[in-house]
Amino acid sequence: MLHATELLGGEAYDAQGNFVGRVSELFIEPADQPNRVARYLLGRGKYLPLLARYDQVSSVAPGMVRLNVDEKDLEHFHPNEGWLAVRKDLLDQQIIDTRGRKVVRVNDVDLAEQRANGTVELRLTDVDVGLTGAARRLLQGIASPAFIRRIQEKLPTRIIRWEFVNLIEPDPLRRVKLRITHDKLEKMHPADLADIMEEISPAERQAIIASLDEQTAAETLAELDSRLTSQIVEKLSADKAADIMEEMEPDKAADILAELSPEMSQDVLEEMPGEEAREVEALLSFEGNSAGGMMSTDFMYVGETATRAEVLEWIGSADIKIEQLDNIFLIDGNAKLAGAVPVARLLLAPSEEALGQLKAEPLVSISADANEKEVFEVFDKYNLRSLAVVDRPGRPIGVITVDDVIARMRTHL
C-alpha cells in the first residue's frame, strides 16, 4: 500500500536510470477507469513537464518512480478537463461520504499496486480523512517515509472506501466528467442529503442539485432550510427550476416560489405545465401563515355513496402517491365536505360498503383563512394526521398533513 503523499514530489527515472523529473501530479481518467492512476505528471523546473502513462511505469516506491521507457518516449503535458487530479481535485477537498452521510475533508489517498507484464498500475482504494493522513501531510518533506510510517502506526485510522465517495465539483465545465458515483447521491434519503448540503458552499450545493434527477432534487429541496432553497433555485434556469417544481407537492413549490424574486417566480410559473401552474398560483394567493398557505391541493376525495370496491379500483388506476395516502375525504351531492375515511378502515370494510358508512366522527375541517395557531390547536385537540381545508361554502380545497404542521412549528423554534 502506497499513499499519494509518498509519491507526490518523488523522483522519476527512465529505463536507462536517468533522472526525468519529480512527480507533481497524479491523474485519473474517470471515463476510462474510475480508480486507476492513468498519468504521472513529471515536473522539470523551467522545462515543459512530461507525462508518463500507467503502462510506462515499471515500479513505484515511496519517493521513487521508475519507468520502462526512455525520456524521449514520454509525451508533453496538455491539460485535459476529463482527468481527475489527485493533488488538485482531491487533497484538502471536501467530499461526500455517501455511506456515512456526511461531508469530510481528504487528507491523503491510499493506492494499491497491481503488477502485470513488467508494469505497475496504481489503483485508488481509499481516501484518508483521519489523523494518519494529516500526519503524513504535516511531516512530508521533513521526515523520511519510513519514520512517518512508524508514527502513523500509533494513530487511529479513518478511511473511506473509494466506492463510497462522491465528489463535490462546483465547476460546470468539469462536473459531468467528475461525477464518478452520482447515482449514490440519488439513493440517499433526501433528509440526509439536505443535511450534507447545509455543510458545503453555495457553489457546491448548486453542483449537487445539477447532478440529481428532478425528483430527487425536488425531495431534497423540500427538506432544506427555506433560505438555502431560495438561494439555490434563484441560480437555476427557469426551465430547470420548473422541472423540479413539477415533482414537488404543490404547497412545497408554492412556499419556494413565494421566497423568490417576483420576476423569477413568474418565469418559473410560465415554464410549468398549465394545471400544475394553476395549482401553485392558487396557493400563492393565500397568506403564508394561514391554513390556505399551509395546505396542499394534492389530496383524494370521492362521493360518499362510492363503495369500497369502487374506490380501491380507482386508487389502483390513478397516479396516486400511496405512501402519502392517510385519509380519503368525502363530498356530498353539493360537493361539500361530508367526512373523512381512514385508509385502514377502508381496507377492513366489505367490498360493497358505502364510504359514507365508514367516515370518522366528528367531522373536522378548517377554513382557508384560519391562522396557523388555529391549525395547530385543531391538530392537537383531535390528534389528527391530516385536516381538510374548506372554502366558504364548505367545499374541500386542500389538506394539511401532520408533517406540514411539524415543519411549520420548527420554524418557530
C-alpha positions in Angstrom: 0.0 0.0 0.0 1.3 3.4 -1.0 -0.1 6.9 -0.3 -0.4 9.8 -2.7 1.7 12.0 -0.4 4.6 9.5 -0.6 4.7 9.7 -4.4 4.0 13.4 -4.9 7.4 15.1 -5.0 9.1 11.8 -5.6 11.9 11.3 -8.2 11.2 9.6 -11.5 13.9 7.8 -13.5 13.7 6.4 -17.1 14.7 2.9 -18.3 18.3 3.9 -18.5 18.4 5.2 -15.0 18.4 8.9 -16.0 16.6 11.4 -13.8 13.5 12.6 -15.7 11.7 14.8 -13.2 9.6 14.9 -10.0 6.1 13.6 -9.7 4.0 16.8 -9.3 0.5 15.3 -10.0 -1.3 12.0 -10.5 -4.2 11.9 -12.9 -7.2 9.5 -13.0 -9.4 9.2 -16.1 -12.9 8.5 -14.6 -14.5 7.9 -18.0 -12.0 5.0 -18.6 -11.1 3.5 -15.3 -12.6 5.3 -12.3 -9.8 4.4 -9.8 -6.7 3.8 -11.9 -3.8 6.3 -11.9 -3.6 6.8 -15.6 -0.9 9.5 -15.9 2.0 10.8 -13.9 2.9 14.4 -14.3 6.7 14.9 -14.1 7.8 18.4 -13.4 11.2 19.5 -14.8 11.7 23.0 -13.4 11.9 25.6 -16.2 11.3 22.9 -18.9 7.8 21.7 -20.1 6.5 18.9 -17.8 6.2 15.4 -19.2 3.5 12.7 -18.8 4.2 9.1 -18.1 1.3 6.7 -18.9 0.4 3.9 -16.4 1.8 1.3 -18.8 5.2 3.1 -18.9 5.8 2.5 -15.1 7.9 -0.5 -14.1 8.0 0.1 -10.3 6.9 2.6 -7.6 8.1 3.1 -4.0 7.8 6.0 -1.5 9.6 8.9 -3.1 10.5 6.9 -6.3 9.0 6.0 -9.7 10.9 4.0 -12.3 9.8 3.9 -15.9 10.3 1.2 -18.5 10.8 3.7 -21.4 13.3 6.4 -22.2 12.6 10.1 -21.6 12.2 10.6 -25.4 9.2 8.2 -25.3 7.2 10.4 -22.9 4.6 12.9 -24.1 4.4 16.6 -23.2 1.7 17.7 -20.8 -1.5 19.2 -22.2 -4.4 19.9 -19.8 -7.4 17.6 -20.1 -10.7 18.5 -18.4 -11.7 14.9 -18.3 -8.9 14.0 -15.9 -9.2 14.0 -12.1 -6.1 15.4 -10.5 -5.3 13.8 -7.1 -3.4 16.8 -5.6 -5.6 19.5 -7.1 -9.1 17.9 -7.0 -8.8 15.6 -4.0 -6.3 16.5 -1.4 -7.7 19.0 1.1 -11.0 19.0 -0.8 -14.5 18.3 0.7 -16.1 15.1 -0.4 -19.3 13.3 0.4 -19.1 10.1 2.4 -22.2 8.5 0.9 -22.2 5.6 3.3 -21.6 7.8 6.4 -23.9 10.5 5.0 -21.6 13.4 5.9 -19.1 15.8 4.4 -15.4 15.1 5.1 -12.1 16.5 4.1 -9.4 14.4 2.3 -6.0 14.3 3.9 -4.5 11.6 1.7 -5.3 8.9 -0.8 -4.4 5.2 -0.5 -3.1 3.4 -3.6 -2.7 -0.3 -4.2 -0.2 -1.8 -6.6 -1.3 -4.2 -9.4 1.6 -5.8 -11.3 1.3 -7.3 -14.8 3.7 -7.8 -17.8 6.5 -5.8 -16.3 4.4 -2.8 -15.4 2.8 -1.5 -12.2 -0.7 0.0 -12.1 -1.8 2.0 -9.1 -5.4 1.8 -8.0 -7.1 4.4 -5.7 -8.6 2.3 -3.0 -9.4 4.6 -0.1 -9.4 8.3 0.9 -7.8 9.0 4.3 -9.9 11.5 6.3 -8.2 10.9 9.7 -5.1 11.6 11.7 -2.9 9.3 9.8 -3.3 11.2 6.6 -3.0 14.5 8.4 0.3 13.4 10.0 1.7 12.4 6.6 0.9 15.7 5.2 2.4 17.6 8.1 5.7 15.6 8.1 6.0 15.4 4.3 9.4 16.7 3.3 10.5 16.9 6.9 10.9 13.3 7.9 11.7 10.1 5.9 8.8 7.9 4.7 9.9 5.1 7.0 9.8 7.4 10.0 6.4 8.7 9.0 5.1 5.2 8.7 6.2 4.3 12.2 4.4 7.4 13.5 1.2 6.7 11.7 1.1 3.1 13.1 0.3 4.7 16.5 -2.5 6.8 15.2 -6.2 5.8 14.7 -7.1 5.2 11.1 -10.1 6.7 9.5 -10.6 5.9 5.8 -13.5 5.7 3.4 -13.6 3.2 0.5 -13.4 5.0 -2.8 -16.7 3.4 -4.0 -18.5 5.2 -1.1 -17.2 8.6 -2.1 -18.9 11.2 -4.2 -17.0 14.2 -5.4 -18.4 17.7 -5.0 -17.4 19.7 -8.1 -18.7 23.2 -8.5 -17.1 23.9 -11.9 -19.8 23.3 -14.6 -17.1 22.6 -17.2 -15.8 19.6 -15.2 -18.8 18.5 -13.1 -20.2 15.9 -15.5 -16.9 14.2 -16.1 -16.1 14.0 -12.4 -19.4 12.7 -11.2 -17.9 9.2 -10.6 -20.7 7.8 -8.4 -23.5 10.4 -8.6 -26.1 7.6 -8.5 -25.1 7.0 -4.8 -26.4 10.5 -4.0 -29.8 9.7 -5.5 -30.0 6.7 -3.3 -29.5 8.7 -0.1 -32.5 9.8 1.9 -33.4 13.4 0.9 -33.2 14.5 4.5 -29.6 13.1 4.8 -28.7 14.8 1.5 -30.2 18.1 2.8 -28.1 17.8 5.9 -24.9 17.4 3.8 -25.8 20.4 1.6 -26.1 22.6 4.6 -22.5 22.0 5.4 -21.0 22.9 2.0 -20.5 26.1 -0.1 -23.2 27.6 -2.3 -21.3 26.6 -5.5 -21.1 23.0 -4.2 -24.8 23.0 -3.4 -25.5 24.1 -7.0 -23.3 21.3 -8.3 -25.1 18.7 -6.3 -28.6 19.8 -7.4 -27.4 19.9 -11.0 -26.2 16.3 -10.7 -29.5 14.9 -9.4 -32.6 13.9 -11.3 -35.6 16.2 -10.9 -37.5 14.0 -8.4 -34.5 13.6 -6.1 -33.7 17.3 -6.4 -37.3 18.2 -5.5 -37.4 15.9 -2.5 -34.0 17.3 -1.3 -35.0 21.0 -1.7 -38.2 20.3 0.3 -36.0 19.2 3.2 -33.7 22.2 3.1 -33.9 25.4 5.1 -36.1 27.8 3.0 -33.4 30.4 2.8 -30.9 28.0 1.2 -33.6 26.6 -1.1 -34.4 30.0 -2.5 -30.7 30.7 -3.0 -30.4 27.5 -5.0 -33.5 28.0 -7.1 -32.6 31.6 -7.9 -29.5 30.5 -9.6 -31.2 27.8 -11.7 -32.6 28.5 -15.2 -36.3 29.0 -15.2 -36.9 25.7 -17.2 -34.7 23.7 -14.8 -36.4 25.1 -11.8 -39.8 24.4 -13.3 -38.9 20.8 -14.0 -38.0 20.4 -10.3 -41.1 22.2 -9.1 -43.3 19.9 -11.1 -42.0 17.0 -9.0 -42.9 18.7 -5.7 -46.1 18.8 -3.7 -47.9 22.0 -4.8 -47.7 23.5 -1.3 -43.9 23.0 -1.2 -43.5 24.5 -4.7 -45.6 27.5 -3.6 -43.5 28.0 -0.5 -40.4 28.1 -2.6 -41.8 30.4 -5.2 -43.0 32.8 -2.5 -39.4 33.3 -1.4 -38.1 34.1 -4.9 -38.0 37.4 -6.6 -41.3 38.2 -8.4 -39.5 38.1 -11.8 -38.0 34.6 -11.2 -41.2 33.3 -9.7 -43.2 34.4 -12.7 -40.6 33.0 -15.1 -40.8 29.6 -13.4 -44.6 29.6 -13.4 -44.6 30.3 -17.1 -42.4 27.2 -17.7 -44.6 24.9 -15.7 -47.5 22.9 -17.3 -50.8 24.7 -17.1 -52.5 22.6 -14.4 -49.5 22.5 -12.1 -49.0 26.2 -12.5 -52.6 27.0 -11.7 -52.5 24.9 -8.5 -49.4 26.7 -7.3 -50.7 30.1 -8.3 -53.9 29.4 -6.3 -51.8 28.6 -3.2 -49.8 31.7 -3.6 -52.9 33.8 -3.3 -53.2 32.8 0.4 -51.3 34.3 3.3 -48.3 32.2 4.1 -49.3 31.8 7.8 -52.9 30.8 7.0 -54.4 27.3 6.6 -54.6 28.0 2.9 -51.0 28.9 2.8 -50.1 25.6 4.6 -52.3 23.3 2.6 -51.6 21.1 -0.4 -54.1 20.7 -3.2 -52.9 17.2 -3.8 -55.4 15.1 -2.0 -58.1 12.5 -2.6 -61.9 13.0 -2.4 -64.8 10.8 -3.6 -68.5 10.8 -3.3 -69.9 9.5 -0.1 -72.0 6.9 -1.9 -69.0 5.3 -3.6 -68.3 1.7 -2.4 -65.1 0.3 -1.1 -64.6 -1.8 -4.2 -65.0 1.2 -6.5 -62.6 3.3 -4.5 -59.9 0.7 -4.4 -60.2 0.1 -8.1 -59.9 3.8 -8.7 -56.9 4.1 -6.5 -55.2 1.3 -8.4 -55.6 3.0 -11.7 -54.9 6.6 -10.6 -51.5 8.3 -10.3 -51.5 8.5 -6.5 -48.6 8.5 -4.0 -49.8 5.6 -1.9 -47.3 6.3 0.9 -48.8 9.7 1.5 -52.4 8.4 1.5 -53.8 8.7 5.0 -57.5 9.7 4.7 -59.9 9.8 1.8 -62.2 12.8 2.0 -65.9 12.5 1.2 -68.2 15.0 -0.6 -72.0 15.1 -0.7 -74.2 15.9 -3.6 -73.4 19.6 -3.3 -69.6 19.0 -3.4 -69.4 19.9 0.3 -67.2 18.1 2.7 -69.1 15.2 4.2 -66.4 13.4 6.2 -63.1 11.5 6.1 -62.4 7.8 5.9 -59.1 6.5 7.3 -57.4 4.2 4.9 -57.1 1.5 7.5 -60.9 1.5 8.0 -61.4 1.3 4.2 -59.2 -1.8 3.8 -61.1 -3.7 6.5 -64.6 -2.9 5.2 -66.8 -5.2 3.0 -66.5 -4.6 -0.8 -70.0 -3.1 -1.2 -69.8 -0.9 1.9 -70.5 2.7 1.0 -67.8 5.1 2.2 -70.4 7.3 3.9 -70.8 4.4 6.4 -67.1 4.4 7.2 -66.4 8.0 7.9 -64.8 9.0 11.2 -66.6 11.2 13.7 -66.7 14.1 14.3 -66.5 15.9 11.0 -63.4 18.2 11.4 -62.3 20.8 9.0 -60.8 24.3 8.9 -61.4 27.4 6.8 -58.7 28.5 4.4 -58.3 31.9 6.1 -57.7 30.4 9.6 -54.3 31.3 11.0 -51.6 28.7 11.7 -52.2 28.9 15.5 -55.8 27.7 14.9 -54.4 24.9 12.7 -52.1 23.7 15.5 -54.9 23.8 18.0 -57.2 21.6 15.9 -54.4 19.1 15.2 -53.6 18.9 18.9 -57.3 18.7 20.0 -58.3 15.9 17.7 -54.9 14.1 17.4 -55.1 14.4 13.6 -52.8 13.1 10.9 -54.5 15.2 8.2 -57.0 18.0 8.1 -59.3 19.1 5.3 -59.3 22.8 4.4 -62.6 24.2 3.1 -63.8 27.3 1.3 -66.7 29.5 2.5 -69.4 27.2 1.1 -67.7 24.2 2.8 -66.1 22.5 -0.2 -62.8 20.8 0.3 -60.0 22.7 -1.5 -56.9 21.2 0.2 -55.4 19.2 3.0 -52.9 19.9 5.7 -50.8 17.0 6.9 -49.1 16.5 10.2 -45.6 16.8 8.6 -46.7 20.3 7.3 -47.6 21.2 10.9 -44.3 19.9 12.3 -42.3 21.7 9.6 -44.1 25.0 10.4 -43.7 24.6 14.1 -39.9 24.0 13.7 -39.6 27.4 12.1 -40.8 29.0 15.3 -38.3 27.2 17.5 
